[in-house]
Amino acid sequence: MTDGTHAPVLLHEALSGLQIRPDGAYLDATFGRGGHARAILAALGPLGRLVALDRDPLAEREAADIRDPRFAFCRAWFGELREIAAKLALPRLQGVLFDLGVSSPQLDDPQRGFSFRFDGPLDMRMDPGRGESAADFIAHASVRELTEVIRDYGEERFAQSVARAIAAARAREPIVTTRQLASVVGQAVGARTRGDWSQDPAARTFQALRIAVNRELEQLSIALPLATELLAPAGRLAVISFHSLEDRIVKRFIVAASQPFGGDPRLARVPLRADALPGAPLKAIGRAIKPSEAEIARNPRARSAVLRVAERTAVELPANWPRTLPA
């Protein structure tokens, strides 16, 4: 199934992981262009319910085309999950889906500024009406801040060289377009040995700035505990990530929440019998799932996707259940 120019990644695997119940209540926390949401709705019966979130105004516009009384859309950030659930009087959910990252239409629209392949305003915000743009950030960030963002979020080994090049370039003129930034990064990195000649020199820096501007890892760390709170026993959490930083957070969260002590290292050291420990809030389901070769051939942007699934147990959440995950 595709919707326009966007092909939902790991669609069948995600629906299988969620184990859709016809009368269940579900949350698609990343509506995007609606590929997963439409498939969930098709699997629901008359009593089923689906709520979708996204911070992108174009996603809100796309969701308005779904005329279905079982469906509701809210434009919101992950950190607002609890408030949205209360506002809509959501019952305990049978499933929550996260499809992280940037959609193809966002990447392919020069006006959004996500891609180094097109010239456009250096924005990168998923919600253009909230927060500062990438251009605003690099206009005021110190060399140290730029280095840390590019190193930590882009895993760029030439982060300091790129940061210094950006600082030198902005001293001559403001960096306000994607082509300007790509050129600066290309000059700082392009002549060095990358080890991966298939990747554009600007790719890691663009990823880093996008993550920083949208606070993607912070929002994910808030969302995972919140989503678990909303799940009914036997409800499923399914998360599709597209780079190692996201997947590391998801993997560590599921591993910790699947331990008898809820991942609290203090309880792990307490001299108690295993049967005296509080139960685990989650149970990991299977191993990480990656796209098939056939899916990657159809949609090359799926190649880095990883799906992880966990199931909510009947165990009550511990009193120290985190509001957000530690950095």
N, C-alpha and C positions, 0 to 999 in steps of 0.2 A: 504494500500500500504506500502511495506517495501522496503528498498534498502539494500541488504546484511544483516548485523546484526543490522541495525538501523531502528527503527520504528518511523516515524514522529509523534509527539504528537499533538493531537487535530487537525488533518488534515482537516476533513470535516468542523469542526467548524471554523477554520481559513479561509478556502476558502469561506464559507458562509459569514463570517464577511467582507471579502474583496469585495464581490459582483463582481466577475471577469467579466469584459466586454471583449468580444472576440477581439475587436480592441484596447484594452487598453495597456498602458505601466506600467509595474510593477517592483518593486525592492524587491528582497529577500535579506535582509541585513545580513543574517546568513545562508549561503548555507549548511553548514554541510556536510551531505552525499547526499543531493539533493532531499530528499523525498518531501518536500513542493514545491520546484522549479519544479520538474517533473509534479506534479499535476497541478500547475499553467499553465505550458506550454500546458498540455493536454486540459485545458479549454480555451486557447486562439485560435483565428482564425488566418488566414494567415497574417493579418495586425497587430497582437498583438506583444508585445515586452517584454522581461524579462531580467533584469540585476541582477546578483547575486554577492554578496560580501562575503568574508571570509578571515581571516588571517592565516588559517591553510593550510600548503602546501599539506596535504592529501586531503583537500577539493578542492584545485586547480586541483589536479590530477583527482579526481572524476568528476569534472566539465568538464574536457577535453574530457570525453567520450560522452558528449551531443553534437551531431552533428546536430545543428538546427540553421538556419540563424536568427531566432527570438531571440536567446539567446546569452548573453555575460557575461563573468565572469571577475571580477577584484579581485586580492588579495590585500586587504586593510583593514584598521581599520575604525570603525564607524566615527571617527573624520575627515576622508578624504572624507566623502560623497559629500560635495559641489564640491571638486576638481574632483571627479569621474564623477559627473553629467555634469560638464563643459567639461571634456575631451571627454565624449561620446556623447555630444550634446543631452542629454536626454530632451524630452519634459516634461511638467508638468505631474506628475504621477497619475494614477488612484488608486494606492495602494502600500503600503510599509508594509512588514512583517518582524518582528523580532522574532526569536525563540532562546531565550537566553540560557545560560548555556553550559554544556559540552555534547557532543554526546556520545552515547554508545561506538562506536569504540575508541574514545579518552580515555574513562574510562577503557576500557578493554585491552588497549595496555600498557604493563608494561614499555615500553621504554619512554612513555610520562610522567610518574610519577604523574598522577592525582589521583590515587587510593591507599588507604592504604591496599587494598586486595591483591596486587601483589608487589613483590620486583622489584625495578627498579631504575634508576637514578632519583633523586629528582629534576625534571625539572618544570613541570606544565605550561609551556608557550604554549599558543595556536599558537603562531608564534615562533618556536624554534630559528629563526634567528634574533630576535629582543628583546631587553630588557634583564634583568637579570633573572636567574632561581630562583626557590624557595631555592635551596641550597645556591646560592650566597647571596640571601637576608638574610637568617637566619645566615649566616656566619658573617655578619657585623652589623646587626640590634641590637640596644641596647635593654635591657630588657624592657624599657618603650615602645619602638617602637613595639616590639613583643607583649607586653600586649595589646596595643591599637588595633593592627591589629586583633589579635585573639578575643578580646572582641567585637570590632565594626563590623567586617566582619563575624565572626563565631558565634557571640552571645553566647560565651562560658563563663559561670560564673566562671570557674576556670582559667581564662586567665592568671592571674599573676603567678599562680603556674606552668602552662605550660611554660610560658615564662622563668621563673627561671630555670626550668628543662632543657629546650633547651640550655640556656646559660651555665649551669653546664656541660651538655653532650658535647657541642662543645669545651669546654676547655680541655676535655680529648682527643677528636678526632673530625675531621670534620664530620658533618652530611651530607652525600651525597646520601643516598638512602632512598626510601620510608619506607623500613622496619625499618631502624634506627629511623626515625622520629616517626613512629607509636609506636615503643617500648617506646621511651622517653615519649610521650604523654600518652600512656597507663599506665605507672608507675605513672605519675603525677595525673591522673584523675581516673584511673580504680577502686581504692578502695573507692571512694567517691560515695555518692548516687546521681545518675543522674536523677532519676524519669522516665527515658526512657531506659529500659534495652535492647530494640531492636536496639539501635544505638551504633555503635562502639565508644569507647572513643576518637578516633582520628578524627572522621568525621568532627566535627566543626572546628578543627584546620586546617585540609586539605582544607576545603572550604574557610576558611579565607585567607590562603596563596595563593590559586589559584586566588581569587578575587583581592588580593593585587598585585600579580605578573603581572596579565593581565590588571590591572586598569579597571576592569569590570564596576564598578559603575560610575566611572568618564567618561568612554567612552559612557555609556548609557545616562548619563546626557547631553553629547554633542550631541548624535545622535537624541534624540527625537525632539528638536527644529529644527535641520537640516532636518529631515524627513518631518516635517510639512511644512517647506518652499518649499519642492519639490512637495507637493501634489497639484493637481488641485482641484477646487471646486467640492465637492461631492466625492473626493478621500478618501480612507479609510486607516487608520493606525491600524494595528493589532499587538499586542505584547504578546508573550507567555513568562512568567517568571516562575522560578522554586524555588525561595525562597523569603521570606518576604522582604528582603532588595531591591531586584529588583522590586518586585511588588509595594512596597511603593513609589518608585520613579515614576513608570509608573502611578499609581493611582493619585498621587498628581499633576503630569504634566497634565493629562487629565482633572482633576477637575479644576485646575487653568486656563487652556486654554479654558475651556468651560464657563467661566464666562464673563460677558459683558465687564469687564475692563481688560480682558486678564490675570487675576490673579495678577495684580499689586496692592499691598495693599495701595499704595499712592493714586491711583485713587479711590479706594473703600471708602476713607474717604473724597473725594471731594464732596461738597454739590451740586450735579447735579441731575436733573431728570433722571430716569432710561432710558428714550428714548433719552437722550442726550449723554449717554455713548457710547463709541465705541463698536462695536459688538464683539462677541466671535469668535476666529479663529477656534475652534473645537467644535464639538457636540458629547458628549458621546453617544455610541450606546449600549443600554441594560445594563445588569449587567455583572460582572465578570463571566466567563464560566470556569467550571472545568471538568475534564475528567469523563466519565461515569464509573460505576462499571465494565462494560464489558471491556472498554479500559484498566483500571487499572489491571484487571485480565490478559489481554493479554500482557501488558507492565507495570510491577510494577514501573518502573522509571517515569511513567507519573503521579503518585499519587499526586505530589506536584505542578503540572502545573496549571497556571491560565492564561486565555486569556482575554485581554481587547481590545475593539475596539472603535475607535473614527472616526468621519467624518469631513473632512475639509469643512468649510463654505465658502461663497463667500466674507467674510469680509477680508479686507487687513490686513496683519500682522502689529501690532503696531510698531512704530519707536524704541521702547525699547525692541523689541523681543529679548529674551536672546540668546547669543551665547552658553551658557551652563547653566544648572540649578544650583541654589544655593545649597551648601552642606547642 
